[in-house]
Amino acid sequence: MRVVAQRVSRASVTIDGKVKSAIGLGMMVLLGIEEADTTEDVEWLCTKLSKMRIFADENDAMNLDINQVGGSFLVVSQFTLHAMTKKGNRPSFIRAARPEKAIPLYELFVKRLHEVSGREVLTGEFGAMMEVELINDGPVTIVMDSRRRE
């Protein structure tokens, strides 16, 4: 399971010209699920994201987590995070999980992120064509892969 987490001052997801979800201060999370992922990957990433100290304190140092600043999460599924680009010019997405595997893990991820963090967790729509808009604050962008827990 792979995530790209961005500290944002605001972010939104629009589908078919209508805003589905929007947050102010918080974290935009792009979530890529692969066939090998399990509930253990969900737990590890949700715990990490909820405790990640990437928000500025009174001295402008990254010392606060999302709960301490009263932020929200916006989670968007993004299978392209598992693109393989080794050969040719057209990415392969063979490692990305099929919907029958990915949807339950995506839904569990959203549920567990809310439970672990105690924060509001809004979403895009799995499999939909979405317009994602955000203001990356910092910029702060963190990439995590549950297969590489270094």
N, C-alpha and C positions, 0 to 999 in steps of 0.2 A: 504494500500500500504506500502510495507516494502522495505527499501534499506539498503545495506551495502556499505558504501562509504570508499574507501581507498586512502590515499594520496600516489601517486606513482611517482617514478622517470622515470618509463616507464611501458607500458602495451600493450598487443596485444591480438587479437583474431584470431585463425587459424581455418579454416573450410576446410575439405578434403585436408589437406596438404598445403593450400594456405593462406597466411596472408590476412585477410579481412580488418582489421583495426589495427592501431598502433599509440600510442601517446608517447610523452616524458613526461615531468613534467606535472602533473595534477591529476585527480581524476578518479579512477575506480569505477563505480557505478553498483552494482548488484541490479536489480529491480525485486521485486516480486509483482504481482498484484493479488488481491483476488476479488471474486464476488461482494462484497459490495463497492468496490472502485468507485469513481466518479472523475469528472474533478476538484472538490475542493481539492481532495487528490493530484492530479498532481500539481496544483498551489502551494499548501503549501510546498510540497517537493522541487519543482524546485526553489522556492524563498529561502528556507533554504539552499539548496546545493550551490546556486550561491553566497550567502553571507557568507558562513561558513568560519571562519578565522582559517584555519588549516595549513597554510603555514608559514614558518619561516621568520621573519624580520631580520634586520641587527644584532640584539642582540640574535638571535636564539630562539626568543619567537614566539609562534603561534599567529600572529597578522594580517596576510595577507590573503585575499581571492584569489580565483583562477584567477580573473581578474587582480589583482594587480601583480601577478607573471607571467602572460601571459600563463597560463596553458590551457589544453584541458580536455574534458571529454571523457570517453569511457563507454558507457552504454550497459549492457548485461542483457537480460531478464533471470530471474531465478525463476521459479515457486517453486523450492524446498525450498525457503525461508519461505514458508507457510506450511512446514511439521508439521504434528501433530504426536507427539511421545509418547502420554500418555499411550497407551496400546499396548502390543505386541512389536515386534522387527522390524516390517516393517512399515516405516512411511506412514501416510495417507496424501494425497494432496487434499482432498476434498474441502478445502477452497480456493485453487488456482483457479483463473478465467479460464474459458474455452476460447479457442482462439478467438471465435467470440466477446467476451467481452474484452479480454486482448490485442489483437493486436491494436485496435483503441486507447486504453489508452496508450499503449507502444509508439505508433507513436506520440501521442499528447505529452507525456512526453518528448520525444527527441526534438520535435519542440519547446515546451515551455522552456525547459532548455536552448536551444540556444538563444531564444528570450530574456529570463530574464537575462541570464548571459553575452550575447554578445560573448561567447566563442565557439570554434569549439566543436561539439559533434559528435563523431564517435560511431558506434554501432557494435554489433555482428549481428546475424541473428535470428530472432524470431523462436523458435522451432527447430533450427538446433543443431546437436551435435557439440560442440565447444571445442577447447582447449584454455583456457584462461591462459595467462602468465603475471605475473606482478612482479615488484620489489616494495614492500611496503616500503615507505620511512618513517622511524621513529622507529618502525612501528606506523602508525596512522590509526586506523580503527574506524569508527563511524557507529552505527546501529540506524536507525530511523524508526518509524512506525507511519503512519498518523492517526492511531486509538488511539495512545498514545502520545498526543502532550504536554507532561509534560515539 
